[in-house]
């Protein structure tokens, strides 16, 4: 029950919903998310932490960069007692969308992050 409560609590914030929407289009680095939102970098990191703890977002670290993406298996992880068909109804459209998402721009050009943070 605690995991389900964290899941819904994470969805209960407009900024976190914006972050999830952005991650549904592309894997992103913190600097890319920060550039698109009108909040501080520490606030972005705080929201990402909540989304990670709730299982909605996963991260991968490469060198000094951390890349964030949606966790496509979140429904199976959170709703373990639910009928498989219910989980599949929620998860399939999300998983289909996540199949061909472009990588973060920072993966191909790390200077992008420096440009974005200098701009703010």
Phi, psi and omega in degrees: 000325181297319180297319180294320178297317178299319180302307182289327177296319179297327179281350185272022181228132183299319180297316180295324176295322177296318179297315179299320179297317178297318181288344176283349179256333186192146168296144183218153172267160180306319182297327179289320178293314179304320181296329184268347180250155180260053177222166183288161178298318176299325178293320176300314180299321178298314179296320178296323177298315179297317179295322177295313181299327180281351179087004183280334184232144173239159180229157174221136184253133175225110184063232180269000183262140173241126182253136183248143177210165178289146176268102183293341182262012185302321183295321178290327180286321184276313185260061185292334182269355183282159176296142182302324181294321179295314179298317181298321179300321178283316191281323186303312179298323179292313180299320179298317180293325183283347185302319187236035179290141177289152178286166175302144176298332182292330178300321182269335180213090182303338179294340178303317182298316179296321178295317181294316182287330177290329180293328182266000000 
